[in-house]
Amino acid sequence: MGLLEGKTAIVTGIANKRSIAWGIARAFEREGAQLILTYQNDRLKENLDKLIEELHTPVKTVLLDVMNDTLMAEFADQLGHMAPDGVHALIHSIAYADRKDLEGRFLDTTREGFTLAQTVSAYSLTELTRAAYPSLLKAGSASIVALTYQGATRVMPNYNVMGVAKASLEASVRYLAFDLGKDHIRVNAISAGPVKTLAASGVKGISSALHSTAERAPIPENISTDDVGNAAVFLSSDWAKRITGHILFVDSGFHIMGY
């Protein structure tokens, strides 16, 4: 019997088979979860439909665009029908910043670029949680897991405005954990090491980050999306029912290193 047997899980942010969110979805299915996967537009739905063919159990899909208030309201309504017994796990894997705001100096970030990164990458956690709250409450006990990066607490060249957005995301995790604890809804985040995903390819210097991890981390190896998936399974399982407001590092220990 899997760790998530009988549980329903929402996984957001799957772009392709290299996505961390896809690694989480596969791990969740392996552990017995019933999946609800979201897509942002028709093009990404085509990609998602092809990936779903690799899974072994039926999967539900639903349109989700955190920048569209109408679609967010529809998403909240649909969850009641898609998960009549409630949602036990919610994975927030949503982030975006304009590429020009990732390069050069953080000093040159525009107001528009700053607002965009914060809205999509940080505020969306609060908005998504609010939309899913009735379904999470119905489950009796639930877990929310967001994805972050150590650029939230340390300066990473070419991460700039996204680092500030991730810092906001991590603060949101703590405040949501406080708000929802009495409802037995846990809120945590995974700070994953560098992985060569589609999103990471937009960050200049990702190859150098991968090399540094393999060379300097206590465990001298880069992580995989499967590693993050396994960590998400743990945080979403009953084994972690007293863990909330926590940032779990899955980075081969790189975050403990000084130089």
N, C-alpha and C positions, 0 to 999 in steps of 0.2 A: 504494500500500500504506500502510495507516494505521500510526501509531506503536505501537499496541497489538495489531496483527494477530497472531492465534494465542495471545493471552493471555486468561486467565480472571480476571474481577474481581468482587469482592463489594462492593456498595454498600449501606450501612445508612442508616436514618434518613429515608427518603422519606415525607413526609406528604402533599404535594400538588404541583401543578405549579410552585409558587413556591419549593419547597424547594431549598436549595443542593445537596443530595444528588441531586436530580433533574437539575439542570444538569450535575452530574458524570456521572451515568449517561448522559445524552444525548451528552456529549462522548466518553465511553468507547466508546459504540456507534459513533459517527462514525469513530473511529480503529480500529475492527475488533475490539474486545474482546468476548468472550462474557460476558454479564452474569448474575450471581446477585444478586437483589435481596431484601432482607429486609423483613419486616413484623412489627409487634409484636402485633397482634390482628386479629380478623376485620373490624372496621370499617376499619382502615387497609389491609387486604388488598383490600377493595372499591375503595378509592381507587387503590391500586397497579395493580390489574387494568385499570382504565380508562386509566391513564396508559400502560401497556405497549402498548395498542392503537396508540399513536402511534409506536412503534418499528418498525424494519424487519427485525429479526432475532429469532429465538426467544430467550426469556428464562426463566430458572428463578427460582422464588421459594421462600423458606424462612422459617419462623416463627423469630423471634429475640426473646427478652425477657431482657435482662441482669439482671433482678431475680429470675429464676426459675432456680434451679440445675438442675432437671430438664430444662427446655427448653434450657439452655445445653449440657448433656451431649448431648442429642439433636441439637442443631445441629452439634456437633463430629463426631458419628457420620455425619450426613447428608452433610457436606462430602466425605468420602471417596468417596461414590457419585456426588455431583453434579459433582465435579471430579477425575476419576481421574488426570489428568495434573498435578494441583496447582493452587494458586491463586497468581497472579502479582501481584495487587493487591488490597488491602483498604482500603476507605474507612470510617473511623470518623466518623459524623456523628450522634452520640447525646449528648443533653444534656437535663437537666430540673432545675428547682428550683421549689419551691412559690412561687406568685406573691407571697404575703405576705412572703417572705424576699427579694424583689427590691426592695421598696419601703421607704421609711423609712430607718432607720439600720442599718448592718451590725452595730452593737453589740447590736441586739435579735434577732439571728439565734438561733433555737432550736437545741438539740443535734440534734433530729430533722431540722430543715430543713438543717442543715449536713451531716449524715451522708447525707441523701438526695441532695443536690446532688453531693457528692463521689463517692458510689457510682455514680450513673447517669452523671455527666458526666466523671469522671476514671478511677476504678477500672475502669470498663467497658472502657477501652482495653486495659489489661493482661489482663483476663479474656477479652476477645474475641481478642486476640493469642494467648493460650495455647490457646484452643479451635481456632483456625485454624492453629496452628504446624505440625502434621504436613503439612498441605496446602501451606503456604507453603514448607516445607523441600523438599517433593517437586518444586516448580517449579524448583528450582535457583538461582533469583534472583528476589527478590520485593520489593514495596514496600508499606509501610503509610503511609497519610496520614490524619491527624486534623485536625479543624477547630477552630480557636481564635479568639480575639478579643483586641484589645489591652487590654481590661479585665483581662487577666491580669497586666499590668505597670503599668497606670495606673488611677487611680481614675475610674470611670465612674458617675455618679449613677444610681441605680436598677438597677445591675447587681449590686452587693453580693456575695452568697454565690456567684453564678455566676462572678464575677471570680476569687474564691479557688479555685473548682473548676477554672477554666481555667488558673490558675497551676500547679495540681497536674498537670493534663493535660500542660502543656508540659514540666514536669520529668519526667514519665513518658516522654515522647517521647525525651528525652535518655538516660535510663537504659535504655530498651528498645533504643535505637539501639546502645548499648554492648554489651548482652547479645547482640544478634542479628547484629551486624556480621560476626562470623566465619562465620555461616551464609549470608552474602550476602543478608540481609533488611534493607532500609533502612527507617528510621522517621523521618518528617518531619511537619510540620504546616503548614497554611495559615492565616494570620491574615487573615481576610477583613474588608473594610470593612462598614459597615452595609448590609443588604439587607432589604427589607420582606417578610420571610417570616412564616409562621404563628408560629414560635417567637419572632421578634423583636417581633411585635405584643404579646407579653406583657410587654415591657420598656417601661416608661413613658419617654417622651422619644425614641423611635426617630425620629420625624419631625424633631426638632431635630438629631439626629445626622446624618441624611441631608442636611439643609440645610447643616450645618457642613462636611461633606465637599465638597459641590458648591461651596461658597463659598471654602473655605480650603485645600483640598488642592492640591499642585503641579499635578496634572492636575485641573482644576476640574469633575469629573464623578463621579457615583456609579458604583459597579461593578454588574455584573449576575451572575446565577448562571452565565452562560456564561463570564465571565472566570475565575471560580473553577474551573469545569470544565476550562478550557484549562490552568490551572496544575496541576491534579491529573493531567491527562494527561502533562504534562512530568515531574512527579515520579515517575510510575508507569512511565515509559518507560525504555528503555536509555540515553537521552540523559542521565539523571540517576543513572547507576549508581554514581557516586562521591560522591553527596550523601546525607548521613544526619545525623540529629540537628539538623536545621535548621528554623527557623520562617520560612516564606516569606510576606511581606506582599503581599496583593493588595488594596490600599485607595487607589489613586490617589496613593500617597505620603504620605497623611495622617499616618502614624506618625512622620515625620521632623520634623513641625512642633512648635514650642515653644508658642506661644500663638496 
